Amino acid sequence: MWAGLIVRAVLLFSLALLPTSEGGNPFSPGPYTTGSYTLTPKVDGIPLHTTVYHPQAQGTFPPIVFIGGMYGYMFAEAYSTFMADLASHGYIILGIDRINPPPLAKTGQVTTDDDRPWSNLEVGSVELYLNTTNWLRTHPSNTSAVFDWSRTVLMCHSAGCDDTLVMVNVSRSLAQASVHLDPMSVNSLILHPVVSRVKTLAYMSQLSEEKPECCIPGTDYRKIYDLMTCVKVRMQVKDFGHCDILNQPYWEACHVAKVCRTTNDTRLPSYRDFTTGVIDAFLQWTLDGNQDMERYVVNQTYMPLPLVDLAYDISC
């Protein structure tokens, strides 16, 4: 009897340590419930305000370092639904804010000198992101979900990809994969091809490049794809827009102001499911070696939403 209980305990412990949702359809909801916590410069000593979205499970999971749009000035909070959805597939998402979210707006309390949202603008963005990532590497997780830094991913949205691309370029060993969502990078115009083994997914929504353009052709996902070596994949999703990845209040502001073209808000959940599914499949395939996931990234037949562009290079 004791032998059977021991074997069962070992099996359950092994299942708890699975890094991602192995097999199955990546476009379905992830198997993990999720939680989040916040790290601040004032309380924790971290260089930049960071929100951590994580599986509520014991085990090791790939960390995804995320920089939001507007060169990181779009707060991670604006992407919280998307990041929680992605974390449910077995990832720890580190949403780094370029400036501290104003406490006055979040808590109704008076802002102090240590809380000033603009207090670290004199330091270069890339340096701050690298310092924040290094800080996270040397400090343990606040939950039973543990960082597996041997499978680090860099992820960005919009102009946040400008700094992510530089991070890949200046530190070739920082990450094993990068995910560029609706990227726009002025730095891509001056950078040479990045000789790196960083696996790259360059992902674009079709309406991002239609007027009013929120991504400028020539600095977009095609340019990112051309700069990287392999494995690399690029795709453009039909009939969705630049703000469709954002939470409802931020999407509504973008939609009403017509800053960028958007889809109907009833389609936003299906778009988030698709985006998180493609990312999960790409990372399971390239980081974990799950070859069954390749078809969900390079074969339109297995995708629930239509594409207008798909290209890949896996002949490394």
Wavefront OBJ file of the C-alpha trace (Angstrom):
o trace
v 0.000 0.000 0.000
v 2.760 2.431 0.961
v 4.599 1.724 -2.277
v 1.478 2.576 -4.264
v 0.971 5.835 -2.378
v 4.599 6.816 -2.942
v 4.356 6.132 -6.686
v 1.135 8.144 -6.894
v 2.707 11.050 -5.002
v 5.706 11.053 -7.342
v 3.423 11.077 -10.399
v 1.342 13.956 -9.043
v 4.485 15.927 -8.216
v 5.832 15.322 -11.731
v 2.583 16.526 -13.292
v 2.754 19.675 -11.182
v 6.178 20.426 -12.621
v 5.045 20.289 -16.263
v 6.128 23.661 -17.726
v 3.274 24.206 -20.164
v 0.054 22.600 -21.359
v 1.484 19.663 -23.272
v -0.453 18.646 -26.367
v -4.085 19.483 -26.955
v -5.415 22.496 -28.786
v -3.476 25.666 -27.845
v -6.462 27.846 -28.811
v -8.481 26.398 -25.920
v -8.280 28.009 -22.451
v -5.130 27.151 -20.525
v -5.251 24.499 -17.771
v -4.081 26.776 -14.931
v -5.899 29.295 -12.787
v -3.828 32.448 -12.452
v -2.924 35.128 -9.961
v -0.864 38.298 -9.978
v 1.252 40.474 -7.733
v 3.069 43.783 -8.111
v 6.680 44.752 -7.442
v 7.488 48.440 -6.959
v 10.716 50.457 -6.769
v 9.689 52.005 -3.442
v 8.727 48.816 -1.594
v 10.784 46.107 -3.286
v 13.753 47.964 -4.760
v 13.128 46.757 -8.302
v 14.286 49.289 -10.947
v 10.910 49.467 -12.735
v 7.331 48.861 -11.602
v 6.446 45.293 -12.617
v 3.243 43.247 -12.480
v 3.694 39.475 -12.416
v 0.973 37.201 -13.829
v 1.530 33.550 -12.906
v -0.067 30.100 -12.767
v -1.369 29.231 -9.319
v 0.520 25.965 -9.335
v 3.753 24.469 -8.109
v 6.417 24.080 -10.766
v 8.885 25.862 -13.013
v 7.587 28.005 -15.859
v 9.181 30.106 -18.635
v 9.279 33.821 -17.763
v 8.010 36.210 -20.441
v 9.401 39.747 -20.119
v 6.762 42.070 -21.598
v 7.084 45.700 -22.743
v 3.851 47.467 -23.690
v 3.069 49.938 -26.441
v 4.046 53.594 -26.741
v 7.672 52.679 -25.983
v 6.650 51.054 -22.716
v 4.518 53.956 -21.500
v 1.325 51.924 -21.969
v 0.925 50.340 -18.539
v 0.960 46.546 -18.212
v -2.447 46.905 -16.560
v -3.905 47.685 -20.001
v -3.015 44.130 -21.091
v -3.962 42.294 -17.890
v -6.689 40.114 -19.439
v -4.413 39.034 -22.282
v -1.490 38.376 -19.925
v -3.616 36.373 -17.482
v -4.917 34.302 -20.411
v -1.360 33.599 -21.545
v -0.215 32.785 -17.998
v -2.981 30.164 -17.804
v -1.085 28.182 -20.459
v 1.910 27.816 -18.159
v 3.991 30.999 -18.307
v 4.999 33.711 -15.843
v 4.399 37.090 -17.483
v 6.463 40.028 -16.238
v 4.693 43.222 -17.300
v 7.291 45.988 -16.940
v 6.157 49.633 -16.863
v 8.521 52.313 -18.181
v 7.131 54.747 -15.616
v 5.431 54.127 -12.282
v 1.626 54.118 -12.579
v 0.440 57.268 -10.756
v -0.730 56.294 -7.228
v -3.238 59.165 -7.302
v -5.077 57.499 -10.165
v -4.898 54.005 -8.643
v -5.393 54.578 -4.891
v -6.634 58.129 -4.433
v -3.635 58.901 -2.212
v -1.233 61.782 -2.556
v 1.863 61.141 -4.669
v 5.206 61.239 -2.827
v 8.645 61.859 -4.302
v 9.368 58.102 -4.396
v 6.154 57.474 -6.319
v 6.629 60.074 -9.026
v 5.752 58.453 -12.353
v 8.469 60.377 -14.216
v 11.272 59.883 -11.669
v 13.553 57.639 -13.771
v 13.302 59.223 -17.204
v 16.942 60.256 -17.113
v 17.999 56.603 -17.458
v 17.878 54.895 -20.870
v 14.937 52.546 -21.413
v 16.947 49.509 -22.536
v 19.281 49.841 -19.551
v 16.296 49.973 -17.197
v 14.611 46.949 -18.778
v 17.842 44.934 -18.611
v 18.435 45.985 -14.999
v 14.862 45.052 -14.087
v 15.211 41.654 -15.747
v 18.495 41.044 -13.919
v 16.843 42.058 -10.632
v 14.089 39.506 -11.228
v 16.697 36.841 -11.999
v 18.337 37.342 -8.606
v 15.154 37.527 -6.519
v 12.886 34.517 -5.959
v 9.291 34.414 -7.103
v 6.632 35.356 -4.536
v 4.645 32.210 -5.351
v 5.151 28.459 -5.822
v 5.394 29.126 -9.573
v 9.159 29.376 -10.102
v 10.983 31.153 -12.947
v 12.854 28.920 -15.402
v 15.351 31.464 -16.728
v 16.860 28.909 -19.115
v 13.715 29.434 -21.222
v 13.357 33.215 -21.101
v 11.069 34.929 -23.618
v 10.991 38.618 -24.599
v 7.565 39.874 -25.692
v 6.383 43.319 -26.757
v 3.525 45.236 -28.319
v 3.688 48.109 -30.818
v 6.540 50.591 -30.258
v 7.574 48.670 -27.151
v 9.193 46.340 -29.671
v 11.752 49.043 -30.459
v 13.487 48.380 -27.134
v 12.891 44.627 -27.271
v 14.678 44.414 -30.610
v 17.642 46.317 -29.161
v 17.668 43.996 -26.129
v 17.924 40.984 -28.431
v 20.692 42.735 -30.349
v 22.842 43.796 -27.372
v 22.415 40.626 -25.317
v 22.310 37.568 -27.567
v 22.071 35.185 -24.583
v 19.350 37.026 -22.649
v 16.428 35.131 -24.173
v 15.705 31.970 -26.087
v 12.636 33.335 -27.906
v 10.998 36.667 -28.748
v 7.391 37.511 -29.593
v 6.662 40.811 -31.380
v 2.965 41.766 -31.418
v 2.004 44.480 -33.914
v 5.615 45.680 -33.784
v 6.848 49.086 -34.845
v 10.577 49.710 -34.511
v 12.479 52.746 -35.744
v 15.673 51.014 -34.609
v 14.958 48.285 -37.149
v 15.871 50.782 -39.882
v 19.467 51.072 -38.662
v 20.123 47.623 -37.215
v 21.898 44.953 -39.217
v 20.522 41.398 -39.340
v 20.693 39.889 -35.865
v 22.930 36.821 -35.896
v 21.233 35.004 -33.060
v 19.528 31.741 -32.188
v 16.597 33.581 -30.628
v 13.414 32.052 -32.038
v 11.147 34.820 -33.303
v 7.414 35.219 -33.824
v 6.499 38.452 -35.663
v 2.724 38.868 -35.435
v 0.580 41.612 -36.973
v -3.112 42.481 -37.049
v -4.235 43.536 -40.532
v -5.954 46.785 -39.518
v -2.818 48.078 -37.762
v -1.429 49.120 -41.136
v -4.643 50.641 -42.471
v -5.400 54.328 -41.959
v -5.025 55.690 -39.384
v -1.819 53.657 -39.383
v -0.678 52.556 -35.936
v 2.178 50.534 -37.427
v 4.311 52.051 -40.164
v 5.190 49.744 -43.069
v 8.942 49.297 -43.261
v 9.296 49.261 -39.469
v 6.792 46.493 -38.856
v 6.570 42.720 -38.490
v 8.060 42.079 -41.938
v 11.138 44.114 -41.003
v 11.508 42.235 -37.705
v 11.210 38.963 -39.598
v 13.878 40.018 -42.111
v 16.319 41.041 -39.364
v 16.147 37.766 -37.443
v 17.723 34.458 -38.422
v 15.768 31.343 -37.517
v 13.598 29.715 -36.336
v 11.344 32.611 -37.350
v 7.658 32.960 -38.221
v 5.641 35.939 -39.395
v 1.868 36.162 -39.723
v -0.815 38.779 -40.239
v -4.309 38.154 -38.887
v -7.250 39.299 -40.998
v -9.775 41.940 -39.878
v -8.355 42.767 -36.429
v -6.714 45.947 -35.209
v -3.937 47.390 -33.103
v -5.932 47.994 -29.902
v -7.863 44.724 -29.966
v -5.414 43.096 -27.558
v -6.132 45.694 -24.838
v -8.548 45.470 -21.917
v -12.052 46.811 -22.544
v -11.629 50.364 -21.092
v -8.414 50.949 -23.044
v -9.898 49.386 -26.171
v -12.969 51.623 -25.794
v -10.824 54.760 -25.561
v -8.889 53.755 -28.677
v -12.097 52.854 -30.521
v -13.990 56.047 -29.659
v -11.038 58.339 -30.379
v -10.339 56.438 -33.626
v -6.640 56.440 -32.796
v -6.299 53.058 -34.504
v -8.735 50.888 -36.423
v -10.443 48.235 -34.315
v -12.812 45.345 -34.805
v -16.228 44.862 -33.180
v -15.838 44.446 -29.417
v -17.875 41.223 -29.480
v -14.933 39.567 -31.266
v -12.266 40.568 -28.754
v -12.373 37.337 -26.685
v -11.891 35.182 -29.788
v -8.973 37.386 -30.849
v -7.274 37.067 -27.458
v -7.804 33.290 -27.551
v -6.197 33.185 -30.982
v -3.256 35.392 -30.018
v -2.481 33.494 -26.816
v -2.928 30.193 -28.664
v -0.445 31.091 -31.390
v 2.092 32.291 -28.806
v 1.639 29.162 -26.686
v 1.986 26.866 -29.705
v 5.068 28.743 -30.909
v 6.766 28.525 -27.508
v 5.832 24.891 -26.892
v 7.268 24.070 -30.303
v 10.465 26.145 -30.159
v 11.283 26.085 -26.428
v 9.950 22.690 -25.367
v 10.513 20.788 -28.609
v 6.855 19.768 -28.894
v 6.703 19.112 -32.640
v 2.924 18.604 -32.560
v 2.585 22.352 -31.940
v 4.368 23.351 -35.155
v 1.248 22.859 -37.263
v -0.689 25.438 -35.204
v 1.900 28.065 -36.145
v 2.815 27.346 -39.773
v -0.358 25.742 -41.181
v -3.456 27.928 -41.694
v -5.668 24.810 -41.714
v -5.221 24.419 -37.957
v -5.918 28.070 -37.104
v -9.398 29.285 -36.089
v -8.929 32.769 -37.619
v -7.918 33.592 -41.216
v -4.554 35.103 -42.114
v -3.562 37.459 -44.922
v 0.143 36.637 -44.646
v 2.159 33.694 -43.365
v 5.861 32.962 -43.808
v 8.446 31.002 -41.880
v 12.030 29.804 -41.933
v 12.784 26.698 -39.886
v 15.770 25.469 -41.905
v 18.419 26.319 -39.310
l 1 2 3 4 5 6 7 8 9 10 11 12 13 14 15 16 17 18 19 20 21 22 23 24 25 26 27 28 29 30 31 32 33 34 35 36 37 38 39 40 41 42 43 44 45 46 47 48 49 50 51 52 53 54 55 56 57 58 59 60 61 62 63 64 65 66 67 68 69 70 71 72 73 74 75 76 77 78 79 80 81 82 83 84 85 86 87 88 89 90 91 92 93 94 95 96 97 98 99 100 101 102 103 104 105 106 107 108 109 110 111 112 113 114 115 116 117 118 119 120 121 122 123 124 125 126 127 128 129 130 131 132 133 134 135 136 137 138 139 140 141 142 143 144 145 146 147 148 149 150 151 152 153 154 155 156 157 158 159 160 161 162 163 164 165 166 167 168 169 170 171 172 173 174 175 176 177 178 179 180 181 182 183 184 185 186 187 188 189 190 191 192 193 194 195 196 197 198 199 200 201 202 203 204 205 206 207 208 209 210 211 212 213 214 215 216 217 218 219 220 221 222 223 224 225 226 227 228 229 230 231 232 233 234 235 236 237 238 239 240 241 242 243 244 245 246 247 248 249 250 251 252 253 254 255 256 257 258 259 260 261 262 263 264 265 266 267 268 269 270 271 272 273 274 275 276 277 278 279 280 281 282 283 284 285 286 287 288 289 290 291 292 293 294 295 296 297 298 299 300 301 302 303 304 305 306 307 308 309 310 311 312 313 314 315 316
